Amino acid sequence: MGSMIIDLRSDTVTRPSPGMRRVMAEAEVGDDVYGEDPTVNLLQRRVAGLLGKEDALFVTSGTMGNQLSIKVHTQAGDEIIVEGDAHVFQYETGGAAFLSAVQVHTVHGTRGILTPETVRGAIRPEIYYMPRTRVVCLENTHNRAGGTIYPLEVIRQIADVAGEHKLRMHLDGARLWNASAATGIAPAVYAGFFDSVSVCLSKGLGAPVGSVVAGTREFIDAARHYRKIFGGGMRQAGILAAAGLYALDHNVERLTEDHQNARILADAVAALPGCAVDPASVQTNIVIADITGTGRTAAQVIEKLKERGVLIGDAGSMRIRFVTHLDVSEAQVRAAAGIVREVFAQMT
Ligand code: TLP
């Protein structure tokens, strides 16, 4: 019955395709802790090029990419500015405090997007009894805001403010590929405003494991050091890097299909009584609906849909989340929308 399940919990649930598995099986490998895995080196060069950076480092996860970047950019007791719904703040298990001993200064954005004014307002004056602001971290696309895209002009203005105060800019670009697919703005153009960028291969691109962090050579040297400390030094990781290269070759352009499917879902969910979907937030492959009006919690709705073979996630106790990806077809998305409609009709 496994084939009946439509899994919209996340774009992380994708499984490597036969073609991807083939290149993994055939990958040339070496010991990457010695820097000798040719496939890892190839992937790192490829992503550095795509992001317009000097160098890049293959890491185990998006979380590791973000946490390494924070570690490199900060000293204990420093402060980093992040949006209040950012992954770094919400879903990385307090990693910034645990690993870097920094304080997270959250700023509320609109649909996850900060303004230069709010960032400026969060920067501490240079007074010895205050924490030192060191980093501004942005997320593009913004997961918990529903996959929203950072307007390039806003990034530019925030980078200007950061520059005035000599702050580092870090981009959580787990889904930067989605932003680029939707806007046509190249990843390197977005990345140009940041000192460090973390991108994921294991989300919409469909690789089983892996992220890449990119920046200057000096930044990557430091990140490599901390990656080893964090336990992320891998050996014959070329079999994973090969999946990443395959994903970059085959699964980037098709992301717009996921975006179209998300739109189909968003329209279906928005029409349900008690469900609110902000249409302006549906820009890529994520749909978040506020279900407060249904009188049910996200956990209850998730359970009911699971009984019917549709798996979804939450983004807070009263918000449900659907994520489209390469392992769900348009037909499956339409089928899921139909099941969602029936389940909601039964609940009210
Ligand atoms: N996001 C996951 C969950 O952790 C919520 C998901 O299902 O969406 N940055 C962003 C913007 C992310 O959405 C994620 C994963 C990460 C970083 C972390 O990546 P991993 O899971 O590889 O550590």
Boltz pocket constraint, residues with backbone or C-beta under 6 A from the ligand:
constraints:
  - pocket:
      binder: B
      contacts: [[A, 9], [A, 10], [A, 11], [A, 12], [A, 60], [A, 61], [A, 62], [A, 63], [A, 64], [A, 87], [A, 88], [A, 91], [A, 139], [A, 141], [A, 142], [A, 143], [A, 172], [A, 174], [A, 175], [A, 200], [A, 202], [A, 211]]
      max_distance: 6.0
